[in-house]
Amino acid sequence: MLQTLTRLIRHRWLDHTDARRAVPAPLAEQLRRRVAASEQRHSGEVRICVEGGLPTSYLWRHLRDGVPMQHIVRQRALMMFAKLRVWDTHDNNGVLIYLLLAENAIELVADRGVARHVEPAVWQAVVAHLGEELRQGHFEEGLTRALEEVSAVLVAHFPQADDGTAPPAPNQLPDEPVLR
């Protein structure tokens, strides 16, 4: 019971201001530039979302229905994937890097076009590397490395034509991180 109460307080306590503290404006701008540069090398789209705590409706599902928090976090990441329209890319090759501060949770959601080419172990490695950096308090290094690793996957499977015959793929989604 105490663990549940502590979890609820943590989710109500942490909010968008905590996300902004974790990713201050200079880091957000740097990540935006890195996402934009990454997307010059492939036709995919990458979004980063950092959220302080879950909305009450997600917590209620956990409490009322007994859905494990790990599943709740995944459901929220999938919802943000849809809400941010990461699924709405021409080649179905969008990727969301999602952090939930209240749970110290990381989810990586890849659209079906990417998932078709990439083994889950690749994404698990990205999450593990990011998690290790975040545990050490290295948000910038962790997010930068995760972005580089996701970009490498997208370049391998969805490279930009570099022979000058095709124009670069248009930017289909905003590049700045979402801080909620």
N, C-alpha and C positions, 0 to 999 in steps of 0.2 A: 504494500500500500504506500509506503514511504517513497519507494522508487517511482511509482506512478505519479504521486503528488509532485515530486521533484521534477519529473519530466514535464508535467503540465506547466509548472512555474517557469521552467527554462524556455519552453516554447512561447509562453506569453511574454516573458521578459525580453527575449531576443527579437529584434525586428529589423527593419530596413536601415536603421542607424548603425546597428552592429555590422550589417553587411557592408556599409560604407566605411566603417572603421577597418574592417578586414581588407577591403579593396578601396583605399582612398582615391581621390580624384586623379592624382598623377599616375597611379598604377592602373586605374581604369582606362585612362587615355593611352598609356603604353600598351595595354592589352588590346585596345581597339586598333591601334596601329599594327600590332603583330597579327591580329586576325586579318586585317586588310592585306598585309603583305603575304600572309599564308595563302589567301584566296587568289592571289595573282599566280600561284604555282599550280593550282588545281581547279576543277570546276565545282567542288563541293562548297558547302557553307558550314561555318562553325559558329556556334553561340556558346557563351559562358553565362551561367546564371548562379548567383550566390544569394541564398535566402536565409534570413535569420531564424525564423521559426515557422512551423506549419500553421495554416489556417485552422480554426476551431473544428470545422467539419471533418478534417483528416484525423485530428486528435479524438474526436467523438467516435469515429469508426474503430479506432484502436481500442478505446475504452469500452464502448458498447458492444461491439461485435467481436472483440478479441483478436482483431487482425494484427499479426506481428508487425512491429514498427518497421522492420526491414522491408516488408511488403508495402506498407504505407508510404515510405520514402520513395520506393520505386514508382508507385502510383502517382505520387506528386511530380516526380521527374518526368514521367510520361505525359502528365497533364501540362507541365511547362513546355515540353517538347511540342505539344499541339498548340498551346496558347501562343507561343512565340513563333509558330508557323514553320518550325524547322523541318517538318514533314513536307512542306509545300515547295520543294525545290524541283526543278525540271527533271533532273536525273535521280531523284529520291536519294540524294547523297549528302544530306545534312547530318551534323553531329552536335549533340548538346552535352556540354560538361556542366554538371549540376552539383552544387555544394549546399548542404543543409547544415548550418552552423550549430543549431540546437542539438543535433544528433551526431555531430562530427561525421556526417555521412557524405559519401561521394557516389554519384551515379553518372554513368556515361550512356547516353542513348543515341544509337546510330539508326538512321533510316534504313529501310529494307534494301535499297540499292547498295549501300555500303555493307550492311550485315551479310549480304549474299557472298561477299568476297573475303570477309575478315572473320577469323576464328575468335570465339569469345575469349580465349586465353590472351589474345593481343590486347583487348580492352581491359581485361583484368590486370594485366601488367601496367597499363597506363594508370589505372585507379590505384594500384599498389604504390607506384612511384609518387603519385600526387599525395596520397595519404601519408607517406613517410615524410615528405617535405612539410606538409601542413602540421603534422605532429611536432615538428621541430620549430614551428612558427614561421616558416618560410613561404608565405603566400605567393610572393612574386616569383620566386624560383620554381615553386610547385606548379603554379598555373602556366608559367612560361614553358616549362618542360612538357606538361600535359598537352599544351597547344602544339608544341613542336612534334610530339609523338603522334597526335591525331593528324597533323598536317602531313607527316611522312606517309601515313597510311593512305590518305587521300591522294597525295602525289603519285603513289605507287599504283593506285587503281583508277584514278580520275585525273590524269595529268592534263595540264594546259598544252595545247598544240604549240610547240616552240619552233615550228618551221616557217612561221609567218603567214601561213595560208589561211588560218582561221583567226577571227578576232577573239580577244579574251572573253571568257564567259562573263556575263553581266553579274554584278553584285545583287543577289536576290533578297538578302536580309541585312538588317543593320549589323554593324560590326562591334558596337560597344557592348560591354558586359551589362547584364541586367542585375540590378541590386535591389532585392526585395526584403 
